């Protein structure tokens, strides 16, 4: 990703982490991979605390709550029951 394409900024920070939570439908554990691109600094401790408090939730709702809290351009990925799920929220979302 070219830093100049993100909100007209020449500054881009990329945060990557993984976390787990339970599916609200069947209580199975889901592994998530999150990437946040932001032209602002995000405190790692705030990010880790936020995801540690997510015990259960639907993928799309988790993505919405992460965007509301941290902004930027976010990509959230998971694999659940044989289905790969990827949500892209915020920023300059690339056209597909």
N, C-alpha and C positions, 0 to 999 in steps of 0.2 A: 504494500500500500504506500503510495506516494504521500508524504506528509502534507504537501501543498493541496491535496484534494480533500483534506479533512477540515471542514468549516473555515476554509481560507487561512488556516494557521500554519506556521512553519515549525510548530512544536507539537510533537506527538509522543505520548507515553503509552506503552502497551503493558497491560497487566494480564497474566495468565495464571489460572489456578484450577484445581479440581476439588470437588466436594461431593458428598453423598447425602441423599435424603430418601424418604420412603414415598412410594406411590400411594396416593390417597384411595385408589380403587382396590388395591390388593395387598398393600403393605410390603411389596417387594422393594429391595434396595436398588436405587438407580444411581449410577455414577455420572456426574456432570463434569463437563470441561467448559470453562468460561474464559473468554478473551474480552477485555475492555480496552478500547482505543480512546484516549482522552487528551485534550489539550490542556487539561488541568491536572494537578497532582492529586492522587487519591492515596490516603494513608492506608498502608497495607493492613495495619491493625484493625481499621474500620471495616475493610473488606472482609477480612477473616472472621471478625465478630459477626458481621451481618449474615454470611453464609452458614456459620455455625448455628445460628438460630432458626434456620430453615429445617424443620423436622419432616415436613410432608408438604406436597403441593404438586399441582399439575405444571408441566414444563412451561407452558406459555404464561401462566400466572407468575411463576418464579421469574421468568424473563422480564415481565412487566414491572415487578417489584424491584428488581435489580436496576432497571433503567431509571425508575423514579428516584431511587436513592443515589445512584452514582453517575447518571447521565452518560455522555459519550456515545460511541458506536459499540454495540455489544453483540457478541456471537456466543450463544449458549448451545452446547451439543450434548446429546445423551443417546444411549442405546437402550431400548425398552421393549421387551417381548419380540425381538427380531426386527424392530423398526428403529431406524436412525432418525432422530429428531434434531433439527437445527433451526434455531430462531435467530433472526437478526433484528435488532432494535436500535433506534436512535441514529444520530449523526447523519451522514450522507449515505444512506443505505444503497448499496450497489444494485442496479437494475439487472434482472435475470432474463 
